[in-house]
């Protein structure tokens, strides 16, 4: 069973994923931990287009972020899953669409997503990656809430 986990680099969502890995004794794999770097393209001076991150920056981000996630998460995996699990760092202006394509490409059986658990006015007007995955993912979706 292929599991894809949408991983932020820090915060309540990452903590919820760590808790899930520790507490629920995840034994089915392999697991692909995915972080998506937001690509922003904007007009600049003299009618040129700027992109952030630049290809050079993204190369550094990819290596740094992958190592960070390996350090944070692989030690929580059972020994038999550590060798077959991977970290993917993707670049996209449209994170949800990129994740859906990644799930299809990986032939994932399960997508695990953490939430930020925003409440009140802020939660009302913030788009939710988890809600979009729940509606559009080509596989089952497990949504993890941060622990209080």
C-alpha positions in Angstrom: 0.0 0.0 0.0 1.6 3.3 -1.1 1.1 6.2 1.3 1.8 9.8 0.4 2.1 12.3 3.3 1.8 16.0 2.6 4.5 17.5 4.8 5.0 21.1 5.9 8.5 21.8 7.2 7.2 22.8 10.7 4.2 23.7 12.8 1.1 22.0 14.0 0.6 19.9 10.8 4.1 18.4 11.0 3.6 17.7 14.7 0.3 15.9 13.9 2.1 13.7 11.3 4.8 12.9 13.9 2.2 11.9 16.4 0.5 9.7 13.8 3.7 7.9 12.9 4.6 7.3 16.6 1.2 6.5 18.0 -0.5 4.4 15.3 2.4 2.2 14.5 2.4 2.7 10.8 3.6 -0.5 9.3 2.2 -0.4 5.7 4.5 1.2 3.1 6.3 2.5 1.4 5.7 6.1 2.4 6.5 9.1 0.3 6.8 12.3 2.3 6.1 15.3 0.0 6.7 19.0 0.5 5.6 21.5 -2.2 7.6 24.7 -2.6 5.4 27.5 -3.9 6.5 28.9 -7.2 5.8 32.6 -7.7 6.1 34.4 -11.0 5.8 38.1 -11.1 6.5 41.0 -13.5 9.6 43.0 -12.8 11.4 46.1 -14.0 11.8 46.6 -17.8 9.1 44.1 -18.7 11.0 41.0 -17.5 9.5 38.2 -15.5 11.0 37.1 -12.2 10.5 33.7 -10.7 11.0 32.8 -7.1 12.6 30.6 -6.1 15.1 30.7 -8.9 16.2 27.3 -10.2 19.5 27.6 -8.2 17.6 28.4 -5.0 15.2 25.5 -5.6 18.1 23.1 -6.0 19.4 24.2 -2.5 15.9 24.1 -1.1 15.3 20.6 -2.4 18.4 19.2 -0.8 17.9 21.2 2.5 14.2 20.4 2.9 14.6 16.8 2.0 17.3 16.3 4.6 15.2 18.2 7.2 12.2 15.9 6.6 14.3 12.8 6.7 15.8 13.9 10.0 12.4 14.7 11.5 10.4 11.7 10.2 12.5 8.7 9.3 13.5 7.9 12.8 9.7 7.5 13.6 9.3 4.9 10.9 9.6 1.2 11.7 13.0 -0.1 10.5 11.5 -2.1 7.7 10.0 1.1 6.1 13.0 3.3 6.3 14.8 1.8 3.3 11.7 1.9 1.0 10.3 5.3 2.0 11.2 8.5 0.2 11.1 12.3 0.4 9.9 14.3 -2.6 10.3 18.1 -2.9 8.1 19.6 -5.6 7.9 23.1 -7.1 4.5 24.4 -8.2 2.4 27.6 -8.3 -0.7 25.4 -7.7 0.0 23.1 -4.7 -3.2 21.2 -4.7 -3.1 20.4 -8.4 0.5 19.3 -8.1 -0.3 17.0 -5.2 -3.2 15.4 -7.1 -0.9 14.7 -10.0 1.8 13.3 -7.7 -0.8 11.0 -6.1 -1.8 9.7 -9.5 1.8 9.3 -10.6 2.7 7.4 -7.4 -0.5 5.3 -7.6 -1.1 6.2 -4.0 -3.7 4.3 -1.9 -3.7 6.8 0.9 -2.9 10.6 1.2 -2.2 11.8 4.7 -2.7 15.6 5.3 -2.3 17.6 8.5 -4.4 20.7 9.2 -3.5 24.0 10.9 -6.8 23.9 12.8 -7.7 27.5 12.2 -10.9 28.6 13.9 -13.2 31.5 13.7 -12.8 34.3 11.2 -9.4 33.2 10.0 -10.5 29.6 9.4 -13.6 30.9 7.5 -11.6 32.7 4.8 -8.5 30.6 4.5 -8.4 28.0 1.7 -7.8 24.6 3.0 -5.3 22.2 1.4 -6.9 19.4 3.3 -10.4 20.1 2.2 -9.3 20.3 -1.5 -7.5 17.0 -1.1 -10.6 15.4 0.4 -12.6 16.6 -2.6 -10.2 15.8 -5.4 -7.7 13.2 -4.4 -7.7 10.0 -6.5 -7.3 7.9 -3.3 -8.4 7.8 0.3 -7.5 10.8 2.4 -6.6 10.8 6.1 -6.8 14.3 7.7 -4.9 14.8 10.9 -5.8 17.6 13.4 -3.2 19.2 15.6 -3.3 18.0 19.2 -4.0 20.6 21.8 
